[in-house]
Amino acid sequence: MLPPDFRWHAVGTAPFDRPNSLLLDSTEVVRLFQRVDDGTWWATLNNHREHLSHRTTRRCSSYAQGRTGVELWASRHQDRLRTEVDQRIKKALEGKSFPTR
């Protein structure tokens, strides 16, 4: 279901059977997380963007539904995500800092 070059990875305290970070070229584009206070699942989208205002947070009804929704979102936005991640990597390789606006 995932487009080529995208892969799930477990980060933080996530168990390996529940990977929570979607990577493209080793750059995180989405993170799934479960709140401690009420157990709800959330997804933050566009995590490769520097500014929090350029990211989006969505509530998920469960881990499985969140993962499915993230994979559908990544499929729909894969061209844009590839372009933005490529630009980010290119800037890093040129020795320029990432935008901080």
C-alpha positions as CSV (number, residue, x, y, z in Angstrom):
1,M,0.0,0.0,0.0
2,L,2.9,2.3,0.6
3,P,4.5,4.1,-2.3
4,P,8.1,3.0,-3.2
5,D,10.8,4.5,-1.0
6,F,8.5,5.0,2.0
7,R,9.0,2.8,5.0
8,W,7.8,2.4,8.6
9,H,10.2,2.6,11.5
10,A,9.8,2.3,15.3
11,V,11.2,5.3,17.1
12,G,11.2,6.3,20.8
13,T,9.4,3.9,23.0
14,A,7.3,2.3,20.2
15,P,7.4,-1.5,20.1
16,F,8.9,-2.9,17.0
17,D,5.6,-4.5,16.1
18,R,4.0,-1.0,16.1
19,P,6.3,1.2,14.0
20,N,5.2,4.9,14.4
21,S,7.4,6.9,12.1
22,L,6.9,7.0,8.3
23,L,10.2,7.7,6.5
24,L,11.1,8.8,3.0
25,D,14.8,8.8,2.3
26,S,15.5,8.5,6.1
27,T,13.5,11.7,6.6
28,E,10.4,11.5,8.9
29,V,7.3,12.8,7.1
30,V,4.7,11.4,9.6
31,R,4.6,10.3,13.2
32,L,1.9,8.3,14.9
33,F,1.6,8.7,18.7
34,Q,-0.7,7.7,21.5
35,R,-1.6,10.1,24.2
36,V,-0.8,9.0,27.7
37,D,-3.8,10.7,29.4
38,D,-6.6,9.3,27.3
39,G,-5.0,6.7,25.0
40,T,-6.1,8.3,21.8
41,W,-4.0,8.0,18.7
42,W,-2.9,11.0,16.6
43,A,-0.9,11.5,13.4
44,T,1.3,14.5,12.7
45,L,1.8,15.0,9.0
46,N,4.5,16.9,7.1
47,N,7.1,16.4,9.9
48,H,9.9,17.1,7.4
49,R,8.8,20.8,7.5
50,E,10.7,22.9,10.0
51,H,7.8,25.0,11.3
52,L,5.1,23.6,13.4
53,S,2.6,25.9,11.7
54,H,3.3,23.9,8.4
55,R,2.5,20.6,10.0
56,T,-1.0,19.1,10.5
57,T,-2.3,16.9,13.4
58,R,-5.1,14.5,12.9
59,R,-6.9,12.2,15.4
60,C,-7.1,8.5,14.6
61,S,-9.7,6.1,15.9
62,S,-7.0,3.5,16.5
63,Y,-3.4,2.6,15.6
64,A,-4.5,0.4,12.7
65,Q,-6.8,3.1,11.3
66,G,-4.1,5.7,11.8
67,R,-1.6,3.6,9.9
68,T,-4.0,3.0,7.1
69,G,-4.9,6.7,6.8
70,V,-1.3,7.7,6.8
71,E,-0.5,5.3,4.0
72,L,-3.4,6.6,1.9
73,W,-2.2,10.2,2.6
74,A,1.3,9.4,1.6
75,S,0.1,7.8,-1.6
76,R,-1.9,10.9,-2.5
77,H,0.9,13.3,-1.6
78,Q,3.9,11.3,-2.6
79,D,5.0,13.6,-5.5
80,R,5.0,16.7,-3.2
81,L,6.7,14.8,-0.4
82,R,9.4,13.6,-2.7
83,T,10.0,17.1,-4.0
84,E,10.1,18.7,-0.5
85,V,12.4,16.0,1.0
86,D,14.7,16.1,-2.0
87,Q,15.0,19.9,-1.6
88,R,15.7,19.5,2.1
89,I,18.4,16.9,1.4
90,K,19.9,19.1,-1.3
91,K,20.2,22.1,1.0
92,A,21.8,19.9,3.7
93,L,24.4,18.6,1.2
94,E,25.1,22.2,0.0
95,G,26.0,23.1,3.6
96,K,23.1,25.6,3.8
97,S,21.0,25.6,6.9
98,F,17.3,24.7,6.7
99,P,14.8,27.6,6.5
100,T,13.8,29.0,9.9
101,R,10.9,31.2,9.0
